[in-house]
Amino acid sequence: MSRRVLRVRPHAWPLKEPFAIARGVRNEAAVIVVEIAEGACVGRGEAGGVAYRGETPASMALQIESVRTAIEAGAGREALCALLPAGGARHALDAALWDLEAKRCGVPAWRLAGVRQWRPVASAVTIGIRPPEACEQAARGYAGFPWIKLKVGRDAPVEAVAAVRRGAPRARLIVDANQAWTRAELRTHARAMRPYGVDLIEQPLPAGEDAALAPGDAAGIALCADESLSTADDLPGLVGRYRYVNIKLDKVGGLTAALALAAAAKAHGFALMVGCMLGGSVSVAPAMVLAQQCAVCDLDAPWLQADDWPDAIAWRDGTMYLPVPALWG
């Protein structure tokens, strides 16, 4: 058996424009890149980490270095789940191990994951926080896309939704508050947004305040938990309060853990959404495997960048296609 070699480096992808959400503004996607070489095969992973939990490329690199010996000695994906906690470092390593296995055995990662048939993924495209007139202008550029996701804060969220609906009358619409609202604001905003055909409101309240939610708060609009979900232990507290859960590989620590969490979430009666943090095509490629069983997909991070990997995921009018083996999987 060939000796494994682990390589780790930070990278920063420039964004097309500043990306504003309720927690702040980003001008670049800062990621960690991992390569695991074994003989002639190299598996690759990428992760942006969970910034609101303090993860940075430097902190993820430290975590990865802490398990270097185990990885280079041959530790697999299941062992990795015991070696590192959920987060971006484990996502990057897990992705590299999936990619390495696919290359070594000549079987696509999606088949290794038990997906019977691959289909393209209809992903939301995200409009960051901006004035309503700028929301309308951005939405006009995405009017033919199947899904639009609108980031909002506490300032004029209903006006922003109305503007997006004017710009894209037929697109399905996700509104993401990123924990910015109170329960009273949710009740007020949801009722005002309902005439605009909003499909989903994502994480309206701060994580940990989910118990305050009650049936009827969202005026019939489906709610999706994001920051409130990291592991299967979080699921019982979300039952009856959210219809969807958003599984992000950076949060849960990779595709291996995400597939297990998806099965647990479905057993609890949740519909599935798959999302992502900022990062290039390698960071979202494993999530496209999970997307094969999700009702809602939000994997547009590479589309928000001014640059991406060679052989990047093909994206046309809101539809993402199978990653080529030269990229991942």
C-alpha positions in Angstrom: 0.0 0.0 0.0 1.4 3.4 -1.0 2.2 5.9 1.8 -0.3 8.7 2.3 0.8 12.3 2.2 -1.5 15.1 3.6 -1.1 18.6 2.3 -3.0 21.7 3.7 -3.1 25.3 2.6 -5.3 28.3 3.0 -6.8 30.1 0.0 -9.0 33.2 -0.6 -11.5 33.5 -3.5 -12.4 37.0 -4.4 -16.2 37.6 -4.6 -18.0 39.3 -7.5 -19.4 41.9 -5.1 -19.5 42.4 -1.3 -21.7 39.8 0.2 -23.9 41.2 3.0 -26.0 39.2 5.5 -27.4 40.1 8.9 -24.1 39.2 10.6 -21.8 41.4 8.4 -20.2 41.8 5.0 -17.6 39.6 3.3 -15.4 40.6 0.3 -13.7 37.2 -0.1 -14.3 33.5 0.6 -11.4 32.4 2.9 -11.1 28.6 2.8 -8.8 25.7 3.7 -7.7 23.3 0.9 -6.7 19.7 1.7 -5.1 17.1 -0.5 -4.5 13.5 0.5 -2.1 11.8 -1.9 -1.8 8.0 -2.1 0.3 6.7 -4.9 -0.8 8.3 -8.2 -4.2 9.3 -6.7 -4.9 12.6 -5.0 -8.2 13.3 -3.1 -9.1 17.0 -2.6 -11.3 18.8 -0.2 -12.2 22.5 0.6 -14.0 24.2 3.4 -14.9 27.7 4.4 -15.7 26.7 8.0 -18.4 28.2 10.3 -17.4 31.8 10.8 -20.1 32.5 13.4 -18.5 29.8 15.6 -15.1 31.4 15.2 -13.7 29.0 12.5 -11.0 30.5 10.3 -8.6 28.9 7.8 -5.9 29.1 10.5 -8.0 27.4 13.2 -9.1 24.7 10.7 -5.5 24.1 9.7 -4.6 23.5 13.4 -7.4 20.9 13.7 -6.2 19.2 10.6 -2.6 19.1 11.8 -3.8 17.5 15.0 -4.9 14.4 13.1 -2.2 14.3 10.5 -0.6 11.2 11.9 -3.9 9.3 11.9 -4.8 10.4 8.4 -1.4 9.6 6.9 -1.5 6.2 8.7 -4.7 5.3 6.8 -7.6 6.5 8.8 -10.9 6.5 6.9 -14.1 8.5 6.9 -15.7 6.7 9.8 -12.6 7.0 11.9 -12.4 10.7 11.1 -15.8 11.3 12.6 -14.4 10.1 16.0 -11.1 12.0 15.6 -12.6 15.5 15.0 -15.7 17.4 16.0 -18.2 18.7 13.5 -17.0 21.7 11.5 -15.0 22.9 8.5 -11.8 21.0 9.2 -13.6 17.6 9.3 -15.6 18.6 6.1 -12.4 19.3 4.2 -10.7 16.0 5.2 -13.9 14.0 4.7 -14.3 15.4 1.2 -10.7 14.5 0.4 -11.2 11.0 1.6 -14.3 10.6 -0.5 -12.5 11.9 -3.6 -9.5 9.7 -2.9 -11.7 6.6 -2.6 -13.5 7.5 -5.9 -10.2 7.9 -7.7 -8.7 4.7 -6.3 -11.6 2.5 -7.2 -12.8 4.2 -10.3 -16.4 4.6 -9.0 -18.0 8.0 -8.7 -18.5 9.3 -5.2 -22.3 9.6 -5.7 -22.4 5.9 -6.5 -20.2 5.1 -3.4 -22.8 7.1 -1.4 -25.6 4.8 -2.6 -27.3 7.3 -5.0 -29.0 5.3 -7.7 -29.3 7.9 -10.4 -27.7 11.4 -10.7 -29.8 14.4 -11.6 -28.8 18.0 -12.1 -29.5 20.3 -9.1 -31.7 23.3 -9.2 -30.0 25.7 -6.8 -31.1 29.0 -5.3 -29.0 32.0 -6.2 -28.5 34.4 -3.3 -29.1 38.2 -3.2 -27.3 39.7 -0.3 -28.7 42.6 1.8 -29.0 45.8 -0.1 -31.6 48.6 -0.7 -35.0 47.5 -2.1 -34.4 49.1 -5.5 -31.1 47.2 -5.8 -32.8 44.0 -4.8 -35.2 44.4 -7.7 -32.4 45.1 -10.1 -30.5 42.0 -9.0 -33.7 39.9 -9.2 -34.2 41.0 -12.8 -30.9 39.4 -13.6 -32.1 36.1 -12.1 -35.7 36.2 -13.4 -35.3 33.0 -15.3 -33.8 31.1 -12.4 -36.0 28.5 -10.5 -35.1 29.7 -7.0 -33.9 33.0 -5.5 -32.7 33.3 -1.9 -32.9 36.8 -0.3 -30.8 37.7 2.7 -32.6 40.2 5.0 -32.0 41.8 8.4 -34.2 43.9 10.6 -34.4 46.9 8.2 -37.2 46.8 5.6 -37.3 43.0 4.9 -40.8 43.1 3.5 -39.9 45.9 1.1 -36.9 43.8 -0.1 -39.2 40.8 -0.7 -41.7 43.0 -2.7 -38.8 44.3 -4.8 -37.5 40.8 -5.6 -40.9 39.7 -6.5 -41.3 42.6 -9.0 -37.9 41.7 -10.5 -38.6 37.9 -10.7 -42.3 37.3 -10.7 -42.1 33.5 -11.2 -39.0 32.5 -9.2 -39.6 30.5 -6.0 -38.4 32.5 -3.0 -36.4 31.8 0.2 -36.0 34.6 2.8 -33.1 34.1 5.1 -33.0 36.3 8.2 -29.8 34.6 9.7 -31.2 34.8 13.3 -32.0 38.6 13.0 -35.6 38.7 14.1 -37.7 38.4 17.3 -40.8 36.2 17.4 -42.9 39.3 17.2 -41.0 40.4 14.1 -41.4 37.0 12.5 -45.2 37.1 13.0 -45.4 40.6 11.5 -43.1 40.1 8.6 -44.4 36.7 7.6 -48.0 38.0 7.4 -46.8 40.9 5.2 -44.7 38.6 3.0 -47.3 35.9 2.4 -48.9 37.8 -0.6 -45.6 37.7 -2.4 -45.4 34.0 -2.6 -42.5 33.3 -0.2 -41.8 29.5 -0.1 -39.5 29.4 2.9 -38.2 31.5 5.8 -34.9 30.4 7.0 -33.7 30.8 10.7 -35.7 33.8 11.7 -34.9 33.6 15.4 -31.5 33.3 17.1 -30.3 29.7 17.6 -31.3 28.5 21.0 -34.6 30.4 21.0 -36.5 27.8 18.9 -38.8 26.9 21.8 -40.4 30.4 21.4 -41.8 29.4 18.0 -45.4 28.3 17.8 -47.7 27.1 15.0 -49.0 30.0 13.1 -46.1 32.3 13.7 -45.0 32.2 10.1 -48.5 32.6 8.6 -48.4 29.3 6.8 -44.9 29.9 5.2 -42.6 27.0 5.9 -39.8 27.6 8.4 -36.3 26.1 8.0 -33.7 25.7 10.7 -30.2 26.5 9.8 -27.9 27.8 12.7 -30.1 25.8 15.1 -29.0 22.5 13.5 -25.5 21.0 13.8 -26.0 17.3 14.8 -28.8 14.8 15.2 -29.0 15.7 18.9 -30.5 19.1 17.9 -33.4 17.5 15.9 -35.9 16.7 18.8 -36.0 20.3 19.9 -36.8 21.4 16.3 -39.8 19.1 15.8 -43.1 21.0 15.5 -41.3 24.3 15.0 -39.6 23.9 11.7 -40.8 22.0 8.5 -37.3 22.0 6.9 -33.7 21.6 8.2 -30.7 23.0 6.3 -27.8 20.6 6.3 -24.5 22.3 5.6 -21.4 20.1 5.3 -19.2 22.8 7.0 -21.6 22.7 10.0 -22.0 19.0 10.3 -18.4 18.0 9.4 -18.6 16.5 6.0 -20.7 14.4 3.6 -20.3 11.2 5.8 -21.9 12.9 8.8 -24.4 14.8 6.6 -25.8 11.6 5.1 -26.4 10.2 8.6 -28.0 13.4 9.7 -30.2 13.5 6.7 -31.5 10.0 7.5 -32.2 11.0 11.1 -33.9 14.2 10.0 -36.2 12.3 7.7 -37.0 9.9 10.5 -38.1 12.9 12.6 -40.4 14.0 9.7 -38.4 16.9 8.4 -38.0 17.9 4.7 -34.4 18.5 3.7 -32.6 21.5 2.5 -28.9 21.5 1.6 -26.8 24.7 1.9 -23.2 25.8 1.9 -20.8 28.4 3.3 -18.8 30.6 1.0 -16.2 28.6 -1.0 -15.3 27.2 -4.4 -16.6 24.3 -6.4 -14.7 21.7 -4.5 -16.4 22.9 -1.3 -19.9 22.3 -2.6 -19.2 19.3 -4.8 -19.8 16.7 -2.0 -23.0 18.6 -1.0 -24.3 17.9 -4.5 -24.4 14.2 -3.5 -26.7 15.0 -0.5 -28.7 17.3 -2.8 -30.0 14.2 -4.6 -32.4 13.7 -1.7 -33.2 17.3 -0.8 -36.3 19.3 -1.7 -34.5 22.6 -1.6 -30.9 23.3 -2.6 -28.7 26.4 -2.0 -25.3 25.6 -3.3 -24.5 28.8 -5.2 -21.3 29.9 -3.3 -19.0 29.4 -6.4 -21.4 31.5 -8.5 -20.8 34.4 -6.1 -17.1 34.3 -6.7 -15.0 36.2 -9.3 -12.8 33.1 -9.7 -13.1 29.3 -9.2 -11.3 26.0 -9.6 -10.2 24.7 -13.0 -12.9 22.3 -14.2 -15.4 24.1 -12.0 -19.0 22.8 -11.6 -21.0 23.8 -14.6 -23.8 26.3 -13.7 -26.5 27.4 -16.2 -29.5 29.5 -15.3 -29.7 28.2 -11.7 -29.0 24.5 -12.6 -25.8 22.8 -11.4 -24.4 19.8 -13.2 -22.4 16.8 -12.2 -18.8 17.6 -11.0 -16.3 16.2 -13.4 -13.7 13.8 -12.0 -10.9 16.2 -12.5 -12.6 18.5 -10.0 -13.9 16.1 -7.4 -15.5 12.7 -6.9 
